[in-house]
Amino acid sequence: MSEAVAGTNGGRRARHGNLATVLSSVLDHAPTSQSSLVELTGLKKPTISKLVDELHRAGLIRQKAETQSTGGRPRQLWAPNPTRGLVVGAQLSLEQIAVLVIDFAAKRRAERSMVVDLTQWSASDAVDAVASMIKGALADVCLSDGGARPVLGVALAAPGIVSRRGVLHYAPGLAWDSPDLHALLRRSLSDVLDPDSPVLVDNEANLATLAEQHYGVHPGVSDMVYVLADRGVGAGVLVDGRLFRGAHRSAGEVGHVTIHMDGPRCSCGKRGCWAMYVGLDALLDRIADGRRGRQSTSWPRGSPPTASDVAAAARRGDALAVEALTAVRSYLAAGIGNLVSMYDPDLVVLGGAVSTAFVDSVDALREETGSWLMGGQRLVDVRIELSTLGPDASRWGGVRAVLGQISQDARLLAPVG
């Protein structure tokens, strides 16, 4: 980090950059001490002291507690100020609309969700429903707190290829004509959101990857592939700690890599896509095909089984569940092996409904994936884990993306007084 002379243009830019760095470090490592911030940022102790004081006076951080240092002297610990405002992470998926509201200290304050069939909705109706749900969740917080707090920013996770400006260029399974989700959402939230507050729209797998990087089983990982396997299959890719997006922001559409030249037609228009063999629909189709002509008490009547149902049935030794999971596991292992060859990650994380199905058989998945690694496991040391963040991973990634943008906001970091 640079330590420039205050008063010059370069000095102001350096000061703003240093403030952003310190705030980001507090957001990621709270509660933390000034001595820890020195280590995290590389800035000198007097500089850290001044920057912490500025952030405190701006209402962005507050003293959390005191703890004894190794020398016996108490240390002040700093954390984000939860009263600074609220951040919203929302999600549009093919089967669900959901909203998460956190405070500036990343504490969950409210959440709402609704089961939908997004293929039957227009983009504007879907965004209006999301906005209405956001307002309802904010009202829940207002009721709890006895008053409103400012909304610092909103992020929306969406399926498919999202442009830098928030246009959904393509989403397999949705017959939408490149809607501007960013503009639709900002307009729908104009009565609760400041015009300068960030509204971010990104691919749901990318945002889930950010959540995994900051809140997951191995926080701080730099090279990772996160596979989100629900009805569709996508991935987020971290390279050197940053999301890899590609030239057209379509990197990570791994579900639409062809693995069978003469396979069935996919909703994307191609044939034999990986998603047709490892997604939730593929698993449930195998269950449905196997149930024909079989008598079994393992499955709920009147509704299709869930991924949890499949895992529970396999746990009880149900042959149909075991067969379906074994078949899907083979395709999943081969695909993960391909992803390792492409990106050479330290970590592969499996999220979404399919990860729920494999909660009891991840060791078998690891072992089978080893046979698909180039040179075998003796050449490639990669960890394979199930996500611990559950179905709201994309929403947590969205709020983390907003917090990251807020930390760079020159208006919030302006001198006080």
C-alpha positions in Angstrom: 0.0 0.0 0.0 1.2 3.5 -0.7 1.7 6.2 1.9 1.6 9.5 0.0 1.8 13.1 1.3 -1.6 14.4 2.2 -2.9 17.5 0.3 -1.7 16.5 -3.2 -4.0 14.8 -5.7 -1.9 11.7 -5.4 -2.0 12.0 -1.7 -5.8 12.1 -1.7 -6.1 9.2 -4.0 -3.6 7.2 -1.8 -5.5 8.1 1.3 -8.8 7.0 -0.2 -7.2 3.8 -1.4 -5.8 3.2 2.1 -9.2 3.9 3.7 -10.8 1.4 1.4 -8.2 -1.2 2.1 -8.6 -0.8 5.9 -12.4 -0.9 5.7 -12.2 -4.0 3.5 -9.9 -5.7 6.0 -12.3 -4.8 8.9 -15.2 -6.2 6.9 -13.4 -9.5 6.2 -11.6 -10.0 9.5 -13.8 -8.4 12.2 -13.4 -8.1 15.1 -9.8 -7.1 14.5 -7.2 -4.9 16.2 -5.0 -2.1 14.8 -1.9 -4.3 15.1 -3.7 -7.0 13.0 -4.6 -4.3 10.4 -1.0 -3.4 10.2 -0.2 -7.0 9.3 -3.1 -7.4 6.9 -2.6 -4.2 5.0 1.2 -3.5 5.2 0.5 0.0 6.3 2.4 1.6 9.1 1.0 1.8 12.6 0.6 5.6 12.7 -1.2 5.5 9.4 -3.5 2.7 10.5 -4.4 4.7 13.7 -5.4 7.8 11.6 -7.4 5.7 9.1 -9.2 3.8 11.8 -10.1 7.1 13.5 -11.5 8.5 10.2 -13.6 5.4 9.6 -14.9 5.5 13.2 -15.9 9.2 12.8 -17.6 8.4 9.6 -19.8 5.9 11.4 -18.5 2.9 9.4 -16.7 1.0 12.2 -17.0 0.9 15.9 -15.1 -0.4 18.9 -16.3 -4.0 19.5 -14.5 -5.0 22.7 -11.1 -5.2 24.3 -8.9 -8.2 24.6 -5.6 -8.9 26.4 -2.6 -8.8 24.2 0.4 -11.2 24.7 2.1 -8.3 26.6 -0.8 -8.0 29.0 -2.1 -4.7 27.7 -5.7 -4.5 26.4 -6.2 -4.1 22.7 -9.1 -2.4 21.1 -11.0 -4.5 18.6 -12.8 -2.9 15.7 -15.8 -4.2 13.7 -18.2 -2.8 11.1 -21.0 -0.6 12.6 -24.3 -2.5 12.2 -26.3 0.7 12.5 -24.7 2.2 9.4 -27.3 0.7 7.1 -28.7 -2.4 5.4 -27.6 -4.5 2.5 -29.8 -6.7 0.4 -29.0 -9.8 -1.6 -31.8 -11.2 -3.8 -32.0 -14.1 -6.1 -34.0 -15.1 -9.2 -33.8 -18.8 -10.0 -36.0 -21.0 -12.1 -37.9 -22.3 -9.1 -37.5 -19.6 -6.5 -37.4 -15.9 -5.7 -35.6 -15.1 -2.4 -34.3 -12.1 -0.5 -31.7 -11.8 2.3 -31.2 -8.5 4.3 -28.1 -8.0 6.5 -26.8 -5.1 8.4 -23.4 -3.5 7.8 -21.8 -6.0 10.2 -23.1 -8.9 8.0 -25.7 -10.1 10.5 -28.8 -11.7 9.0 -31.7 -9.4 9.7 -34.5 -10.7 7.5 -35.2 -13.1 4.7 -38.1 -14.1 2.5 -38.7 -16.6 -0.3 -41.4 -17.8 -2.6 -41.6 -20.9 -4.9 -42.3 -19.9 -8.5 -42.1 -21.2 -12.0 -40.0 -18.5 -13.6 -40.5 -19.9 -17.1 -44.1 -18.6 -16.9 -43.2 -15.1 -15.9 -42.0 -12.0 -17.8 -38.8 -10.4 -16.7 -40.6 -7.2 -15.5 -43.1 -9.2 -13.4 -40.2 -11.2 -11.9 -38.3 -8.1 -10.9 -41.4 -6.4 -9.6 -42.0 -9.5 -7.4 -38.4 -9.4 -6.2 -38.7 -5.6 -5.4 -41.9 -6.3 -3.5 -40.3 -9.0 -1.5 -37.3 -6.7 -0.7 -39.6 -4.0 0.6 -41.4 -6.5 2.7 -38.2 -7.8 4.2 -37.1 -4.2 4.9 -40.4 -3.5 6.6 -39.7 -6.5 8.9 -36.4 -5.0 9.9 -38.0 -1.6 10.4 -40.6 -3.2 12.7 -37.9 -5.0 14.7 -35.7 -1.9 15.1 -38.5 0.6 15.7 -37.4 2.7 12.7 -36.0 2.6 9.2 -32.3 2.3 8.3 -30.8 3.4 5.0 -30.4 0.8 2.3 -26.7 0.9 1.3 -27.0 -1.3 -1.8 -28.7 -4.2 -3.5 -27.4 -7.2 -5.4 -29.5 -9.6 -7.6 -28.3 -13.1 -8.6 -29.8 -14.3 -11.9 -29.4 -17.5 -13.9 -27.5 -17.2 -17.2 -25.1 -14.7 -18.8 -25.2 -11.2 -17.3 -23.5 -8.2 -18.8 -21.4 -5.8 -16.9 -24.3 -3.3 -16.9 -26.8 -5.9 -15.6 -28.5 -7.0 -18.8 -29.4 -10.7 -18.8 -28.2 -11.7 -22.3 -29.1 -15.3 -22.1 -30.7 -17.7 -19.6 -31.4 -21.3 -20.8 -35.0 -22.2 -20.0 -36.2 -18.5 -20.1 -37.7 -17.0 -23.2 -36.7 -13.5 -22.2 -35.4 -11.0 -24.7 -32.2 -9.6 -23.0 -34.0 -7.7 -20.2 -32.1 -4.9 -18.4 -32.5 -6.3 -14.9 -30.4 -3.5 -13.4 -32.7 -0.8 -14.8 -35.8 -2.7 -13.9 -34.7 -3.3 -10.3 -33.5 0.2 -9.8 -36.8 1.6 -11.0 -38.8 -0.8 -8.9 -36.8 0.2 -5.8 -36.7 4.0 -6.4 -38.8 4.7 -3.4 -36.5 2.9 -0.9 -33.0 3.2 -2.5 -30.8 6.3 -2.9 -30.1 6.9 -6.6 -26.3 6.7 -5.9 -26.5 3.5 -3.9 -25.1 0.5 -5.8 -27.4 -2.0 -7.6 -25.5 -5.0 -8.8 -26.7 -7.8 -11.0 -24.6 -10.9 -11.6 -24.7 -14.6 -12.4 -25.9 -16.7 -9.5 -22.9 -19.1 -9.6 -20.5 -16.2 -9.7 -22.1 -14.7 -6.6 -22.2 -18.1 -4.8 -18.4 -18.3 -5.5 -17.8 -15.0 -3.8 -19.8 -16.2 -0.8 -17.7 -19.4 -0.7 -14.5 -17.3 -0.9 -15.4 -15.2 2.1 -17.8 -17.3 4.2 -17.3 -20.9 3.1 -15.4 -24.0 4.2 -12.0 -22.5 3.2 -12.3 -18.7 3.4 -9.6 -16.8 1.5 -9.0 -19.5 -1.1 -7.5 -18.0 -4.3 -7.9 -20.7 -6.9 -11.3 -22.5 -6.8 -14.1 -23.8 -9.0 -17.6 -23.6 -7.4 -20.1 -25.9 -9.2 -23.7 -24.9 -8.6 -25.9 -27.9 -9.6 -29.6 -27.3 -9.3 -32.0 -27.7 -12.2 -29.3 -26.1 -14.2 -25.6 -26.4 -13.7 -23.1 -23.5 -13.7 -19.8 -22.6 -12.1 -17.9 -19.8 -10.7 -14.1 -19.8 -11.2 -11.6 -18.0 -9.0 -8.1 -17.4 -10.4 -5.6 -15.7 -8.2 -8.4 -14.6 -5.9 -10.5 -13.0 -8.6 -13.5 -14.1 -10.6 -12.7 -15.3 -14.1 -15.4 -14.0 -16.4 -14.1 -14.4 -19.9 -14.2 -12.1 -22.9 -18.0 -12.1 -23.0 -18.7 -12.7 -19.3 -20.0 -16.2 -20.1 -17.2 -18.1 -18.4 -18.5 -20.8 -16.0 -21.3 -22.1 -18.2 -19.9 -25.6 -17.6 -23.4 -27.2 -17.6 -23.5 -26.6 -21.4 -20.2 -28.3 -22.2 -21.1 -31.2 -24.5 -20.2 -34.6 -23.1 -22.3 -36.8 -25.5 -22.3 -35.9 -29.2 -25.5 -37.7 -29.9 -27.1 -36.9 -26.5 -30.6 -35.4 -26.0 -31.4 -31.9 -27.0 -30.7 -29.4 -24.2 -32.8 -26.2 -23.5 -29.7 -24.2 -24.7 -30.1 -25.7 -28.2 -27.0 -28.0 -28.0 -26.9 -31.8 -27.5 -25.6 -33.9 -24.7 -24.8 -31.1 -22.2 -23.2 -32.0 -18.9 -26.2 -30.5 -17.0 -28.5 -33.1 -18.6 -26.5 -35.8 -16.7 -25.6 -34.3 -13.4 -28.3 -31.6 -12.6 -31.2 -32.2 -10.3 -33.5 -32.9 -13.2 -31.2 -35.7 -14.3 -31.2 -37.2 -10.8 -35.0 -37.1 -10.5 -35.5 -38.4 -14.0 -33.4 -41.5 -13.1 -35.6 -41.9 -10.0 -38.8 -41.6 -12.0 -37.6 -44.0 -14.7 -36.5 -46.5 -12.0 -39.8 -46.3 -10.1 -41.8 -47.6 -13.1 -42.8 -51.1 -12.2 -41.1 -51.0 -8.8 -42.8 -51.1 -5.4 -41.0 -48.9 -2.9 -42.0 -47.1 0.3 -39.0 -44.8 0.3 -40.6 -42.0 -1.8 -43.2 -39.4 -0.9 -46.6 -39.8 -2.6 -48.2 -37.0 -4.6 -45.0 -35.0 -5.3 -41.6 -35.6 -6.8 -38.8 -36.4 -4.4 -36.3 -33.8 -3.4 -32.5 -34.2 -3.3 -32.9 -34.7 0.5 -35.4 -37.5 -0.1 -32.9 -39.2 -2.4 -30.1 -38.9 0.1 -32.3 -40.2 2.9 -33.5 -43.1 0.8 -29.9 -44.1 -0.1 -29.0 -43.9 3.6 -31.7 -46.5 4.3 -30.3 -48.7 1.6 -33.0 -48.1 -1.1 -31.6 -49.7 -4.3 -33.2 -47.2 -6.6 -31.7 -44.2 -4.8 -28.3 -45.8 -4.7 -28.5 -46.6 -8.4 -29.5 -43.1 -9.3 -26.8 -41.5 -7.2 -24.1 -43.9 -8.5 -25.0 -43.0 -12.1 -25.0 -39.3 -11.5 -21.8 -39.5 -9.5 -20.0 -41.1 -12.5 -20.8 -38.1 -14.7 -20.2 -35.6 -11.9 -16.7 -37.1 -11.2 -15.7 -37.0 -14.9 -16.9 -33.4 -15.3 -15.0 -32.3 -12.2 -11.9 -34.0 -13.5 -12.3 -31.9 -16.7 -12.7 -28.7 -14.7 -9.5 -29.5 -12.8 -7.7 -30.0 -16.1 -9.0 -26.6 -17.3 -8.3 -24.4 -14.3 -6.0 -26.3 -11.9 -7.8 -25.2 -8.7 -6.8 -25.9 -5.1 -10.4 -26.5 -4.3 -13.6 -27.6 -6.0 -16.8 -26.9 -4.1 -20.1 -28.5 -5.0 -23.2 -26.4 -4.2 -26.9 -26.5 -4.9 -29.5 -29.3 -4.6 -27.2 -32.0 -6.0 -24.7 -31.4 -3.2 -27.5 -32.2 -0.8 -28.0 -35.5 -2.5 -24.3 -36.4 -2.0 -24.1 -35.3 1.6 -23.4 -39.0 2.7 -21.3 -40.0 -0.3 -18.8 -37.3 -0.9 -15.9 -39.6 -0.1 -17.1 -41.9 -3.0 -17.3 -38.8 -5.2 -13.7 -37.8 -4.3 -12.4 -41.3 -5.0 -14.1 -41.6 -8.4 -13.0 -38.1 -9.4 -9.4 -39.2 -8.7 -9.6 -41.6 -11.6 -10.4 -38.7 -13.9 -7.5 -36.5 -12.9 -4.7 -36.1 -15.3 -1.9 -38.3 -14.0 -4.0 -39.4 -11.1 -4.0 -37.9 -7.6 -0.3 -38.3 -7.3 0.1 -35.3 -9.8 -2.9 -33.2 -8.8 -3.7 -32.3 -5.2 -7.2 -30.9 -5.2 -9.7 -30.8 -2.5 -13.4 -31.6 -3.2 -15.9 -30.3 -0.7 -19.6 -29.8 -0.3 -20.7 -26.2 0.3 -21.9 -25.4 3.8 -23.7 -22.2 2.8 -27.0 -23.9 1.7 -29.5 -22.5 -0.8 -28.8 -18.9 0.0 -25.2 -18.9 -1.1 -25.8 -16.6 -4.1 -27.6 -14.1 -1.8 -24.7 -14.1 0.6 -22.4 -13.6 -2.3 -24.5 -10.7 -3.5 -24.3 -8.8 -0.1 -20.6 -9.5 0.0 -20.2 -7.9 -3.5 -22.2 -4.8 -2.3 -20.0 -4.5 0.8 -17.0 -4.7 -1.4 -18.3 -1.9 -3.6 -19.3 0.2 -0.6 -15.7 0.0 0.8 -14.6 1.7 -2.4 -17.2 4.5 -2.2 -15.4 7.9 -2.1 -18.6 9.6 -0.7 -18.7 7.3 2.3 -15.0 7.6 2.8 -14.9 11.4 2.5 -13.2 13.4 5.3 -15.5 14.1 8.2 -15.9 17.6 9.6 
